[in-house]
Amino acid sequence: MRVARCWVSDHVDYIRFRKGESLAIGHRNQQYPEFVWGASEDGHAGWVPEEFIEMTGPNDAVALRDYHARQLTVAVGESVEALERLGDWVLCRNAAGGEGWVHTNCLEPAA
């Protein structure tokens, strides 16, 4: 994929967890309903893809897979490899090996 619009990561302290970890779950994201607010065992909080968790109580869940919410800063014209898509977000890898999520409106198919 090619970057058509720059994206600058605004998250420094992002949520991350491993399969099997417990999470505290809060409200659903109104703009991106496939995400819910979660807090991991290490105290980090952020948006979590609902399909990556299994609810075990009204506000408790267990992680079904590893996940991180790291965003990737990208520049116009840069080429990135799309690893996974989740709603309006794509997990990308850049030429330097950095990985993170980029919004789909910043990406276009490579020519």
Secondary structure, 3 states (H helix, E strand, C coil): CEECCCECCCCCCCCEECCCCEEEEEEECCCCCCEEEEEECCCCEEEEEHHHEEEEECCEEEECCCEECCECCECCCCECEEEEEECCEEEEECCCCCEEEEEHHHEECCC
